[in-house]
């Protein structure tokens, strides 16, 4: 007892409330270690479903912070009894708890969306990445807005006053950031109308834009051109230009004009019939679509036969392979009928000797 009375600091630390503070901090540390162990054990050894896996991954960081925050806030509450300076402990604790819950929800939405996409791709199902991305962003934005309102309510801010001020400030902000808002609503239009999705090949006849869509944000869309250069297009531009989406075509068209020599005019009918029969029976040509093989024009140095048909595939490389096969088959048919492909020629007629043209 003399030792404690001789050391005022030690006697102060041994007061009941400081002992409680120490025990609370020790309990928070132990709970934190247990939580980390359980989360690591769940990730390493349990084969969880995708929803639970996302739940574990989402709680990996916010949960330990949540436990520490509770332990420290309760310890400070006990240690600050009788001190007005520590009156902010409770609102700060509440704000921290709300922030941890919001952090957990945002991480869960992100992980869960990624797991669902991965599961569908693994099962061979079609996945609309643009829709998943839009829903994920909208859910996270909703969490952020609700979290902000809950924090302001916890700190005794008037929500109605904030909303009123936000309405007035929104008008001024709208004039100051009209381009930013135009891009935002342009991005919203893309998400709702879905004229294209991530991975689509698009082009615009109005602008020099062509390539594969890589990423769609609320402000811009990143397109990878065929020379591998990235093109960053403001979303507002897509509300004023025409956009073609060749990735969504159902077929690819073969439209060619084949020239045959004038001296082979007698074989034209047989050649046209044979080419049409070849296309009709070709396994890669869709005969249910428009199919035309017709003698079309008396050209300057050839008899032109028009070939107009559609392939079953829309894949670019495969289309060119089919087109090559069709054109070689057409050349073989012309040769089989004793005709030849024409090339630009000129015929010169000379007058007989001693006869002058009139």
QUIBEL-V494933 format. One record per backbone hydrogen bond with DSSP energy under -1.0 kcal/mol. NH is the residue of the N-H (numbers start at 1). CO is the residue of the C=O. E is the energy in kcal/mol with one decimal. If there is no record, write none. Layout:
BEGIN
NH;CO;E
NH;CO;E
END
This chain:
BEGIN
5;1;-2.5
6;2;-2.0
7;3;-1.0
11;7;-2.0
12;8;-1.8
13;9;-2.1
14;10;-1.4
15;12;-1.4
19;15;-1.9
20;16;-2.2
21;17;-2.1
22;18;-2.3
23;19;-2.5
24;20;-2.6
25;21;-2.4
26;22;-2.5
27;23;-2.6
28;24;-2.5
29;25;-2.2
30;26;-2.4
31;27;-2.8
32;28;-2.1
33;29;-2.2
34;30;-2.5
35;31;-2.7
36;32;-2.4
37;33;-2.3
38;34;-2.6
39;35;-2.4
40;36;-2.6
41;37;-2.7
42;38;-2.4
43;39;-2.2
44;40;-2.2
45;41;-2.5
46;42;-1.0
48;46;-1.2
53;49;-2.8
54;50;-2.1
55;51;-1.7
56;52;-2.6
57;53;-2.4
58;54;-2.4
59;55;-1.7
63;59;-1.5
65;61;-1.4
66;62;-2.6
67;63;-2.3
68;64;-2.4
69;65;-2.6
70;66;-2.2
71;67;-2.5
72;68;-3.0
73;69;-2.5
74;70;-2.5
75;71;-2.1
76;72;-2.8
77;73;-2.2
78;74;-2.0
79;75;-2.6
80;76;-1.9
81;78;-1.1
83;80;-2.5
86;83;-1.1
87;84;-1.7
89;86;-1.4
92;88;-2.1
93;89;-2.5
94;90;-2.5
95;91;-2.4
96;92;-2.4
97;93;-2.4
98;94;-2.3
99;95;-2.4
100;96;-2.3
101;97;-2.3
102;98;-2.5
103;99;-2.5
104;100;-2.4
105;101;-2.4
106;102;-2.5
107;103;-2.3
108;104;-2.5
109;105;-2.5
110;106;-2.1
111;107;-2.7
112;108;-3.0
113;109;-2.1
114;110;-1.9
115;111;-2.3
116;112;-2.3
117;113;-2.2
118;114;-2.3
119;115;-2.5
120;116;-2.3
121;117;-2.4
122;118;-2.2
123;119;-1.7
124;121;-1.1
125;120;-2.7
129;127;-1.1
132;128;-2.1
133;129;-2.6
134;130;-2.4
135;131;-2.7
136;132;-2.4
137;133;-2.4
138;134;-2.6
139;135;-2.4
140;136;-2.3
141;137;-2.6
142;138;-2.2
143;139;-2.1
144;140;-2.2
145;141;-2.4
146;142;-2.6
147;143;-2.4
148;144;-2.4
149;145;-2.2
150;146;-2.4
151;147;-2.5
152;148;-2.2
153;149;-2.3
154;150;-2.2
155;151;-1.9
156;153;-1.5
157;152;-3.1
162;158;-2.3
163;159;-2.6
164;160;-2.3
165;161;-2.8
166;162;-2.6
167;163;-1.9
168;164;-2.0
169;165;-3.2
170;166;-2.2
171;167;-1.1
172;168;-1.3
173;169;-2.8
174;170;-2.3
175;171;-1.7
176;172;-2.0
177;173;-2.6
181;177;-2.3
182;178;-2.5
183;179;-2.2
184;180;-2.0
185;181;-2.7
186;182;-2.0
187;183;-2.4
188;184;-2.1
189;185;-2.1
190;186;-1.9
191;187;-2.2
192;188;-2.1
193;189;-3.1
194;190;-1.9
199;213;-2.8
200;197;-2.1
202;211;-2.6
203;244;-2.0
204;209;-2.2
209;207;-2.0
211;202;-2.3
212;224;-2.6
213;200;-2.8
214;222;-2.9
215;222;-1.5
217;220;-2.7
221;233;-2.5
222;215;-2.7
223;231;-3.1
224;212;-3.2
225;229;-3.0
228;225;-2.0
231;223;-3.4
233;221;-2.7
235;219;-1.9
237;234;-1.5
238;235;-1.1
239;236;-1.2
240;237;-1.6
244;203;-3.5
247;201;-1.2
248;245;-1.7
249;246;-1.7
254;309;-3.2
256;307;-2.3
258;305;-2.9
260;303;-2.0
261;340;-1.7
264;261;-1.2
265;262;-1.5
267;264;-1.7
268;265;-1.1
271;267;-2.4
272;268;-2.8
273;269;-2.2
274;270;-2.3
275;271;-2.6
276;272;-2.2
277;273;-2.1
278;274;-2.3
279;275;-2.3
280;276;-2.3
281;277;-1.8
285;282;-1.3
286;310;-2.2
287;285;-1.1
289;286;-1.4
292;308;-3.1
294;306;-2.0
296;304;-3.2
297;304;-1.3
299;297;-1.1
299;302;-2.1
303;260;-3.4
304;297;-2.7
305;258;-2.9
306;294;-3.0
307;256;-3.1
308;292;-2.8
309;254;-2.2
311;252;-3.1
312;284;-2.3
319;315;-2.3
320;316;-1.6
321;317;-1.6
322;318;-2.1
323;319;-2.7
324;320;-2.2
325;321;-1.9
326;322;-2.5
327;323;-2.5
328;324;-2.4
329;325;-2.0
330;326;-2.3
331;327;-2.3
332;328;-2.1
333;329;-2.1
334;330;-2.3
335;331;-2.1
336;332;-2.3
337;333;-1.3
338;335;-1.8
339;334;-2.1
342;259;-2.3
355;352;-1.8
END
